[in-house]
Amino acid sequence: MQTLNEIIQDLHAVESRIRAYERKYGITSDDFYALYAQGLLDDEGFEQSTEFVRWASAYSLRKKREAA
């Protein structure tokens, strides 16, 4: 089990990654994840597809850490 301090450190790290994706694509993570989960994003090739998977993973991690 992680300590509260470790959870907070994880949240700070994941928030930094999430903010970078939001700036790059000009959309909030909440909106991105809703579209991603519905398969409504045009991923325009492998590189963007990989970034979307990483962004979705970071978003999911943030939600888990917030719940913890």
PDB file of N, CA, C and O in Angstrom:
ATOM      1  N   MET A   1       0.844  -1.194   0.000  1.00  0.00           N
ATOM      2  CA  MET A   1       0.000   0.000   0.000  1.00  0.00           C
ATOM      3  C   MET A   1       0.880   1.246   0.000  1.00  0.00           C
ATOM      4  O   MET A   1       1.881   1.317   0.714  1.00  0.00           O
ATOM      5  N   GLN A   2       0.496   2.210  -0.801  1.00  0.00           N
ATOM      6  CA  GLN A   2       1.270   3.448  -0.892  1.00  0.00           C
ATOM      7  C   GLN A   2       0.903   4.397   0.240  1.00  0.00           C
ATOM      8  O   GLN A   2      -0.220   4.405   0.744  1.00  0.00           O
ATOM      9  N   THR A   3       1.889   5.191   0.615  1.00  0.00           N
ATOM     10  CA  THR A   3       1.636   6.221   1.613  1.00  0.00           C
ATOM     11  C   THR A   3       0.954   7.409   0.948  1.00  0.00           C
ATOM     12  O   THR A   3       0.963   7.538  -0.276  1.00  0.00           O
ATOM     13  N   LEU A   4       0.375   8.256   1.752  1.00  0.00           N
ATOM     14  CA  LEU A   4      -0.270   9.459   1.223  1.00  0.00           C
ATOM     15  C   LEU A   4       0.733  10.307   0.462  1.00  0.00           C
ATOM     16  O   LEU A   4       0.402  10.860  -0.586  1.00  0.00           O
ATOM     17  N   ASN A   5       1.940  10.418   0.965  1.00  0.00           N
ATOM     18  CA  ASN A   5       2.972  11.207   0.298  1.00  0.00           C
ATOM     19  C   ASN A   5       3.295  10.636  -1.082  1.00  0.00           C
ATOM     20  O   ASN A   5       3.471  11.397  -2.034  1.00  0.00           O
ATOM     21  N   GLU A   6       3.375   9.321  -1.205  1.00  0.00           N
ATOM     22  CA  GLU A   6       3.650   8.693  -2.495  1.00  0.00           C
ATOM     23  C   GLU A   6       2.505   8.931  -3.482  1.00  0.00           C
ATOM     24  O   GLU A   6       2.738   9.176  -4.666  1.00  0.00           O
ATOM     25  N   ILE A   7       1.295   8.860  -2.997  1.00  0.00           N
ATOM     26  CA  ILE A   7       0.128   9.116  -3.854  1.00  0.00           C
ATOM     27  C   ILE A   7       0.149  10.551  -4.356  1.00  0.00           C
ATOM     28  O   ILE A   7      -0.116  10.802  -5.531  1.00  0.00           O
ATOM     29  N   ILE A   8       0.459  11.483  -3.481  1.00  0.00           N
ATOM     30  CA  ILE A   8       0.524  12.901  -3.861  1.00  0.00           C
ATOM     31  C   ILE A   8       1.635  13.124  -4.882  1.00  0.00           C
ATOM     32  O   ILE A   8       1.446  13.872  -5.842  1.00  0.00           O
ATOM     33  N   GLN A   9       2.784  12.490  -4.693  1.00  0.00           N
ATOM     34  CA  GLN A   9       3.882  12.611  -5.657  1.00  0.00           C
ATOM     35  C   GLN A   9       3.473  12.050  -7.020  1.00  0.00           C
ATOM     36  O   GLN A   9       3.779  12.643  -8.055  1.00  0.00           O
ATOM     37  N   ASP A  10       2.786  10.913  -7.019  1.00  0.00           N
ATOM     38  CA  ASP A  10       2.283  10.340  -8.273  1.00  0.00           C
ATOM     39  C   ASP A  10       1.331  11.299  -8.965  1.00  0.00           C
ATOM     40  O   ASP A  10       1.397  11.481 -10.181  1.00  0.00           O
ATOM     41  N   LEU A  11       0.444  11.913  -8.190  1.00  0.00           N
ATOM     42  CA  LEU A  11      -0.516  12.868  -8.762  1.00  0.00           C
ATOM     43  C   LEU A  11       0.189  14.049  -9.408  1.00  0.00           C
ATOM     44  O   LEU A  11      -0.193  14.475 -10.498  1.00  0.00           O
ATOM     45  N   HIS A  12       1.203  14.581  -8.756  1.00  0.00           N
ATOM     46  CA  HIS A  12       1.943  15.715  -9.327  1.00  0.00           C
ATOM     47  C   HIS A  12       2.612  15.323 -10.637  1.00  0.00           C
ATOM     48  O   HIS A  12       2.586  16.089 -11.599  1.00  0.00           O
ATOM     49  N   ALA A  13       3.208  14.142 -10.682  1.00  0.00           N
ATOM     50  CA  ALA A  13       3.887  13.687 -11.899  1.00  0.00           C
ATOM     51  C   ALA A  13       2.897  13.487 -13.044  1.00  0.00           C
ATOM     52  O   ALA A  13       3.152  13.907 -14.172  1.00  0.00           O
ATOM     53  N   VAL A  14       1.780  12.851 -12.753  1.00  0.00           N
ATOM     54  CA  VAL A  14       0.803  12.576 -13.808  1.00  0.00           C
ATOM     55  C   VAL A  14       0.124  13.872 -14.266  1.00  0.00           C
ATOM     56  O   VAL A  14      -0.192  14.017 -15.447  1.00  0.00           O
ATOM     57  N   GLU A  15      -0.097  14.794 -13.362  1.00  0.00           N
ATOM     58  CA  GLU A  15      -0.694  16.088 -13.729  1.00  0.00           C
ATOM     59  C   GLU A  15       0.193  16.834 -14.717  1.00  0.00           C
ATOM     60  O   GLU A  15      -0.308  17.464 -15.649  1.00  0.00           O
ATOM     61  N   SER A  16       1.482  16.768 -14.522  1.00  0.00           N
ATOM     62  CA  SER A  16       2.409  17.433 -15.437  1.00  0.00           C
ATOM     63  C   SER A  16       2.287  16.859 -16.848  1.00  0.00           C
ATOM     64  O   SER A  16       2.252  17.606 -17.826  1.00  0.00           O
ATOM     65  N   ARG A  17       2.223  15.521 -16.950  1.00  0.00           N
ATOM     66  CA  ARG A  17       2.068  14.888 -18.261  1.00  0.00           C
ATOM     67  C   ARG A  17       0.731  15.251 -18.895  1.00  0.00           C
ATOM     68  O   ARG A  17       0.656  15.535 -20.090  1.00  0.00           O
ATOM     69  N   ILE A  18      -0.313  15.240 -18.090  1.00  0.00           N
ATOM     70  CA  ILE A  18      -1.655  15.537 -18.600  1.00  0.00           C
ATOM     71  C   ILE A  18      -1.734  16.973 -19.116  1.00  0.00           C
ATOM     72  O   ILE A  18      -2.294  17.214 -20.186  1.00  0.00           O
ATOM     73  N   ARG A  19      -1.184  17.920 -18.375  1.00  0.00           N
ATOM     74  CA  ARG A  19      -1.207  19.322 -18.815  1.00  0.00           C
ATOM     75  C   ARG A  19      -0.478  19.496 -20.145  1.00  0.00           C
ATOM     76  O   ARG A  19      -0.903  20.285 -20.989  1.00  0.00           O
ATOM     77  N   ALA A  20       0.620  18.760 -20.335  1.00  0.00           N
ATOM     78  CA  ALA A  20       1.365  18.852 -21.604  1.00  0.00           C
ATOM     79  C   ALA A  20       0.504  18.375 -22.766  1.00  0.00           C
ATOM     80  O   ALA A  20       0.499  19.003 -23.825  1.00  0.00           O
ATOM     81  N   TYR A  21      -0.225  17.273 -22.588  1.00  0.00           N
ATOM     82  CA  TYR A  21      -1.120  16.793 -23.647  1.00  0.00           C
ATOM     83  C   TYR A  21      -2.256  17.794 -23.902  1.00  0.00           C
ATOM     84  O   TYR A  21      -2.616  18.040 -25.053  1.00  0.00           O
ATOM     85  N   GLU A  22      -2.808  18.360 -22.852  1.00  0.00           N
ATOM     86  CA  GLU A  22      -3.898  19.329 -23.022  1.00  0.00           C
ATOM     87  C   GLU A  22      -3.430  20.547 -23.806  1.00  0.00           C
ATOM     88  O   GLU A  22      -4.151  21.050 -24.668  1.00  0.00           O
ATOM     89  N   ARG A  23      -2.225  21.021 -23.511  1.00  0.00           N
ATOM     90  CA  ARG A  23      -1.676  22.165 -24.262  1.00  0.00           C
ATOM     91  C   ARG A  23      -1.430  21.786 -25.719  1.00  0.00           C
ATOM     92  O   ARG A  23      -1.744  22.555 -26.627  1.00  0.00           O
ATOM     93  N   LYS A  24      -0.877  20.622 -25.936  1.00  0.00           N
ATOM     94  CA  LYS A  24      -0.536  20.197 -27.295  1.00  0.00           C
ATOM     95  C   LYS A  24      -1.771  20.043 -28.168  1.00  0.00           C
ATOM     96  O   LYS A  24      -1.757  20.450 -29.329  1.00  0.00           O
ATOM     97  N   TYR A  25      -2.834  19.466 -27.634  1.00  0.00           N
ATOM     98  CA  TYR A  25      -4.016  19.170 -28.441  1.00  0.00           C
ATOM     99  C   TYR A  25      -5.176  20.144 -28.223  1.00  0.00           C
ATOM    100  O   TYR A  25      -6.184  20.058 -28.923  1.00  0.00           O
ATOM    101  N   GLY A  26      -5.054  21.062 -27.273  1.00  0.00           N
ATOM    102  CA  GLY A  26      -6.068  22.093 -27.074  1.00  0.00           C
ATOM    103  C   GLY A  26      -7.418  21.568 -26.617  1.00  0.00           C
ATOM    104  O   GLY A  26      -8.459  22.088 -27.021  1.00  0.00           O
ATOM    105  N   ILE A  27      -7.407  20.545 -25.782  1.00  0.00           N
ATOM    106  CA  ILE A  27      -8.651  19.959 -25.283  1.00  0.00           C
ATOM    107  C   ILE A  27      -8.411  19.492 -23.844  1.00  0.00           C
ATOM    108  O   ILE A  27      -7.307  19.071 -23.501  1.00  0.00           O
ATOM    109  N   THR A  28      -9.434  19.568 -23.020  1.00  0.00           N
ATOM    110  CA  THR A  28      -9.284  19.092 -21.645  1.00  0.00           C
ATOM    111  C   THR A  28      -9.197  17.566 -21.639  1.00  0.00           C
ATOM    112  O   THR A  28      -9.672  16.899 -22.559  1.00  0.00           O
ATOM    113  N   SER A  29      -8.597  17.043 -20.611  1.00  0.00           N
ATOM    114  CA  SER A  29      -8.480  15.590 -20.494  1.00  0.00           C
ATOM    115  C   SER A  29      -9.835  14.927 -20.312  1.00  0.00           C
ATOM    116  O   SER A  29     -10.055  13.823 -20.811  1.00  0.00           O
ATOM    117  N   ASP A  30     -10.738  15.581 -19.609  1.00  0.00           N
ATOM    118  CA  ASP A  30     -12.080  15.018 -19.447  1.00  0.00           C
ATOM    119  C   ASP A  30     -12.762  14.861 -20.803  1.00  0.00           C
ATOM    120  O   ASP A  30     -13.345  13.816 -21.092  1.00  0.00           O
ATOM    121  N   ASP A  31     -12.687  15.902 -21.634  1.00  0.00           N
ATOM    122  CA  ASP A  31     -13.288  15.834 -22.971  1.00  0.00           C
ATOM    123  C   ASP A  31     -12.561  14.823 -23.853  1.00  0.00           C
ATOM    124  O   ASP A  31     -13.188  14.043 -24.570  1.00  0.00           O
ATOM    125  N   PHE A  32     -11.225  14.847 -23.791  1.00  0.00           N
ATOM    126  CA  PHE A  32     -10.443  13.883 -24.561  1.00  0.00           C
ATOM    127  C   PHE A  32     -10.841  12.455 -24.204  1.00  0.00           C
ATOM    128  O   PHE A  32     -11.097  11.638 -25.088  1.00  0.00           O
ATOM    129  N   TYR A  33     -10.893  12.157 -22.915  1.00  0.00           N
ATOM    130  CA  TYR A  33     -11.154  10.774 -22.500  1.00  0.00           C
ATOM    131  C   TYR A  33     -12.552  10.321 -22.909  1.00  0.00           C
ATOM    132  O   TYR A  33     -12.747   9.165 -23.284  1.00  0.00           O
ATOM    133  N   ALA A  34     -13.515  11.221 -22.837  1.00  0.00           N
ATOM    134  CA  ALA A  34     -14.871  10.869 -23.273  1.00  0.00           C
ATOM    135  C   ALA A  34     -14.877  10.495 -24.758  1.00  0.00           C
ATOM    136  O   ALA A  34     -15.493   9.504 -25.148  1.00  0.00           O
ATOM    137  N   LEU A  35     -14.192  11.288 -25.579  1.00  0.00           N
ATOM    138  CA  LEU A  35     -14.102  10.992 -27.017  1.00  0.00           C
ATOM    139  C   LEU A  35     -13.287   9.725 -27.271  1.00  0.00           C
ATOM    140  O   LEU A  35     -13.651   8.904 -28.113  1.00  0.00           O
ATOM    141  N   TYR A  36     -12.198   9.574 -26.548  1.00  0.00           N
ATOM    142  CA  TYR A  36     -11.326   8.406 -26.696  1.00  0.00           C
ATOM    143  C   TYR A  36     -12.080   7.119 -26.361  1.00  0.00           C
ATOM    144  O   TYR A  36     -12.001   6.133 -27.093  1.00  0.00           O
ATOM    145  N   ALA A  37     -12.806   7.142 -25.254  1.00  0.00           N
ATOM    146  CA  ALA A  37     -13.546   5.957 -24.806  1.00  0.00           C
ATOM    147  C   ALA A  37     -14.633   5.551 -25.805  1.00  0.00           C
ATOM    148  O   ALA A  37     -14.992   4.378 -25.900  1.00  0.00           O
ATOM    149  N   GLN A  38     -15.146   6.526 -26.539  1.00  0.00           N
ATOM    150  CA  GLN A  38     -16.180   6.254 -27.536  1.00  0.00           C
ATOM    151  C   GLN A  38     -15.600   5.932 -28.914  1.00  0.00           C
ATOM    152  O   GLN A  38     -16.338   5.613 -29.845  1.00  0.00           O
ATOM    153  N   GLY A  39     -14.278   6.019 -29.036  1.00  0.00           N
ATOM    154  CA  GLY A  39     -13.635   5.745 -30.318  1.00  0.00           C
ATOM    155  C   GLY A  39     -13.867   6.831 -31.353  1.00  0.00           C
ATOM    156  O   GLY A  39     -13.867   6.552 -32.552  1.00  0.00           O
ATOM    157  N   LEU A  40     -14.063   8.054 -30.909  1.00  0.00           N
ATOM    158  CA  LEU A  40     -14.408   9.149 -31.818  1.00  0.00           C
ATOM    159  C   LEU A  40     -13.218  10.016 -32.233  1.00  0.00           C
ATOM    160  O   LEU A  40     -13.404  11.021 -32.921  1.00  0.00           O
ATOM    161  N   LEU A  41     -12.011   9.652 -31.833  1.00  0.00           N
ATOM    162  CA  LEU A  41     -10.846  10.461 -32.192  1.00  0.00           C
ATOM    163  C   LEU A  41     -10.174   9.906 -33.433  1.00  0.00           C
ATOM    164  O   LEU A  41     -10.033   8.692 -33.584  1.00  0.00           O
ATOM    165  N   ASP A  42      -9.762  10.794 -34.317  1.00  0.00           N
ATOM    166  CA  ASP A  42      -8.978  10.424 -35.487  1.00  0.00           C
ATOM    167  C   ASP A  42      -7.520  10.505 -35.062  1.00  0.00           C
ATOM    168  O   ASP A  42      -6.992  11.598 -34.864  1.00  0.00           O
ATOM    169  N   ASP A  43      -6.867   9.357 -34.919  1.00  0.00           N
ATOM    170  CA  ASP A  43      -5.512   9.362 -34.358  1.00  0.00           C
ATOM    171  C   ASP A  43      -4.401   9.602 -35.380  1.00  0.00           C
ATOM    172  O   ASP A  43      -3.232   9.670 -35.001  1.00  0.00           O
ATOM    173  N   GLU A  44      -4.728   9.728 -36.637  1.00  0.00           N
ATOM    174  CA  GLU A  44      -3.791  10.165 -37.687  1.00  0.00           C
ATOM    175  C   GLU A  44      -2.414   9.513 -37.615  1.00  0.00           C
ATOM    176  O   GLU A  44      -1.404  10.214 -37.683  1.00  0.00           O
ATOM    177  N   GLY A  45      -2.350   8.218 -37.483  1.00  0.00           N
ATOM    178  CA  GLY A  45      -1.065   7.530 -37.540  1.00  0.00           C
ATOM    179  C   GLY A  45      -0.582   7.016 -36.201  1.00  0.00           C
ATOM    180  O   GLY A  45      -1.149   7.312 -35.150  1.00  0.00           O
ATOM    181  N   PHE A  46       0.483   6.236 -36.274  1.00  0.00           N
ATOM    182  CA  PHE A  46       1.004   5.534 -35.108  1.00  0.00           C
ATOM    183  C   PHE A  46       1.437   6.466 -33.988  1.00  0.00           C
ATOM    184  O   PHE A  46       1.113   6.218 -32.827  1.00  0.00           O
ATOM    185  N   GLU A  47       2.166   7.537 -34.309  1.00  0.00           N
ATOM    186  CA  GLU A  47       2.696   8.421 -33.268  1.00  0.00           C
ATOM    187  C   GLU A  47       1.575   9.040 -32.444  1.00  0.00           C
ATOM    188  O   GLU A  47       1.631   9.039 -31.214  1.00  0.00           O
ATOM    189  N   GLN A  48       0.566   9.563 -33.111  1.00  0.00           N
ATOM    190  CA  GLN A  48      -0.538  10.178 -32.383  1.00  0.00           C
ATOM    191  C   GLN A  48      -1.345   9.113 -31.644  1.00  0.00           C
ATOM    192  O   GLN A  48      -1.808   9.353 -30.528  1.00  0.00           O
ATOM    193  N   SER A  49      -1.516   7.956 -32.246  1.00  0.00           N
ATOM    194  CA  SER A  49      -2.227   6.868 -31.593  1.00  0.00           C
ATOM    195  C   SER A  49      -1.529   6.473 -30.295  1.00  0.00           C
ATOM    196  O   SER A  49      -2.177   6.254 -29.271  1.00  0.00           O
ATOM    197  N   THR A  50      -0.207   6.385 -30.347  1.00  0.00           N
ATOM    198  CA  THR A  50       0.576   6.055 -29.153  1.00  0.00           C
ATOM    199  C   THR A  50       0.416   7.132 -28.091  1.00  0.00           C
ATOM    200  O   THR A  50       0.272   6.817 -26.910  1.00  0.00           O
ATOM    201  N   GLU A  51       0.440   8.396 -28.492  1.00  0.00           N
ATOM    202  CA  GLU A  51       0.250   9.481 -27.538  1.00  0.00           C
ATOM    203  C   GLU A  51      -1.133   9.421 -26.901  1.00  0.00           C
ATOM    204  O   GLU A  51      -1.275   9.669 -25.704  1.00  0.00           O
ATOM    205  N   PHE A  52      -2.144   9.096 -27.685  1.00  0.00           N
ATOM    206  CA  PHE A  52      -3.500   9.005 -27.142  1.00  0.00           C
ATOM    207  C   PHE A  52      -3.602   7.890 -26.105  1.00  0.00           C
ATOM    208  O   PHE A  52      -4.262   8.048 -25.078  1.00  0.00           O
ATOM    209  N   VAL A  53      -2.953   6.775 -26.375  1.00  0.00           N
ATOM    210  CA  VAL A  53      -2.955   5.670 -25.408  1.00  0.00           C
ATOM    211  C   VAL A  53      -2.256   6.108 -24.118  1.00  0.00           C
ATOM    212  O   VAL A  53      -2.734   5.822 -23.021  1.00  0.00           O
ATOM    213  N   ARG A  54      -1.137   6.793 -24.253  1.00  0.00           N
ATOM    214  CA  ARG A  54      -0.408   7.283 -23.065  1.00  0.00           C
ATOM    215  C   ARG A  54      -1.231   8.307 -22.303  1.00  0.00           C
ATOM    216  O   ARG A  54      -1.263   8.288 -21.072  1.00  0.00           O
ATOM    217  N   TRP A  55      -1.893   9.198 -23.021  1.00  0.00           N
ATOM    218  CA  TRP A  55      -2.728  10.216 -22.388  1.00  0.00           C
ATOM    219  C   TRP A  55      -3.883   9.544 -21.642  1.00  0.00           C
ATOM    220  O   TRP A  55      -4.168   9.887 -20.495  1.00  0.00           O
ATOM    221  N   ALA A  56      -4.539   8.595 -22.290  1.00  0.00           N
ATOM    222  CA  ALA A  56      -5.647   7.883 -21.649  1.00  0.00           C
ATOM    223  C   ALA A  56      -5.159   7.145 -20.402  1.00  0.00           C
ATOM    224  O   ALA A  56      -5.859   7.106 -19.390  1.00  0.00           O
ATOM    225  N   SER A  57      -3.973   6.565 -20.472  1.00  0.00           N
ATOM    226  CA  SER A  57      -3.409   5.867 -19.321  1.00  0.00           C
ATOM    227  C   SER A  57      -3.113   6.837 -18.182  1.00  0.00           C
ATOM    228  O   SER A  57      -3.390   6.544 -17.019  1.00  0.00           O
ATOM    229  N   ALA A  58      -2.552   7.990 -18.523  1.00  0.00           N
ATOM    230  CA  ALA A  58      -2.259   8.999 -17.501  1.00  0.00           C
ATOM    231  C   ALA A  58      -3.551   9.498 -16.861  1.00  0.00           C
ATOM    232  O   ALA A  58      -3.611   9.700 -15.648  1.00  0.00           O
ATOM    233  N   TYR A  59      -4.569   9.692 -17.666  1.00  0.00           N
ATOM    234  CA  TYR A  59      -5.868  10.143 -17.161  1.00  0.00           C
ATOM    235  C   TYR A  59      -6.451   9.105 -16.199  1.00  0.00           C
ATOM    236  O   TYR A  59      -6.952   9.457 -15.132  1.00  0.00           O
ATOM    237  N   SER A  60      -6.384   7.834 -16.578  1.00  0.00           N
ATOM    238  CA  SER A  60      -6.896   6.759 -15.720  1.00  0.00           C
ATOM    239  C   SER A  60      -6.116   6.680 -14.413  1.00  0.00           C
ATOM    240  O   SER A  60      -6.696   6.483 -13.345  1.00  0.00           O
ATOM    241  N   LEU A  61      -4.805   6.834 -14.505  1.00  0.00           N
ATOM    242  CA  LEU A  61      -3.970   6.817 -13.305  1.00  0.00           C
ATOM    243  C   LEU A  61      -4.331   7.960 -12.377  1.00  0.00           C
ATOM    244  O   LEU A  61      -4.414   7.779 -11.162  1.00  0.00           O
ATOM    245  N   ARG A  62      -4.548   9.144 -12.952  1.00  0.00           N
ATOM    246  CA  ARG A  62      -4.926  10.295 -12.132  1.00  0.00           C
ATOM    247  C   ARG A  62      -6.220  10.011 -11.383  1.00  0.00           C
ATOM    248  O   ARG A  62      -6.326  10.304 -10.192  1.00  0.00           O
ATOM    249  N   LYS A  63      -7.200   9.445 -12.069  1.00  0.00           N
ATOM    250  CA  LYS A  63      -8.478   9.134 -11.420  1.00  0.00           C
ATOM    251  C   LYS A  63      -8.294   8.131 -10.287  1.00  0.00           C
ATOM    252  O   LYS A  63      -8.913   8.268  -9.232  1.00  0.00           O
ATOM    253  N   LYS A  64      -7.444   7.118 -10.496  1.00  0.00           N
ATOM    254  CA  LYS A  64      -7.191   6.123  -9.445  1.00  0.00           C
ATOM    255  C   LYS A  64      -6.501   6.758  -8.248  1.00  0.00           C
ATOM    256  O   LYS A  64      -6.845   6.471  -7.101  1.00  0.00           O
ATOM    257  N   ARG A  65      -5.524   7.626  -8.517  1.00  0.00           N
ATOM    258  CA  ARG A  65      -4.790   8.274  -7.417  1.00  0.00           C
ATOM    259  C   ARG A  65      -5.697   9.242  -6.652  1.00  0.00           C
ATOM    260  O   ARG A  65      -5.611   9.344  -5.429  1.00  0.00           O
ATOM    261  N   GLU A  66      -6.556   9.943  -7.371  1.00  0.00           N
ATOM    262  CA  GLU A  66      -7.503  10.842  -6.701  1.00  0.00           C
ATOM    263  C   GLU A  66      -8.449  10.053  -5.801  1.00  0.00           C
ATOM    264  O   GLU A  66      -8.794  10.502  -4.708  1.00  0.00           O
ATOM    265  N   ALA A  67      -8.863   8.889  -6.260  1.00  0.00           N
ATOM    266  CA  ALA A  67      -9.751   8.044  -5.453  1.00  0.00           C
ATOM    267  C   ALA A  67      -9.044   7.515  -4.205  1.00  0.00           C
ATOM    268  O   ALA A  67      -9.654   7.346  -3.150  1.00  0.00           O
ATOM    269  N   ALA A  68      -7.738   7.258  -4.353  1.00  0.00           N
ATOM    270  CA  ALA A  68      -6.958   6.751  -3.211  1.00  0.00           C
ATOM    271  C   ALA A  68      -6.815   7.830  -2.168  1.00  0.00           C
ATOM    272  O   ALA A  68      -6.193   7.606  -1.130  1.00  0.00           O
TER     273      ALA A  68
END
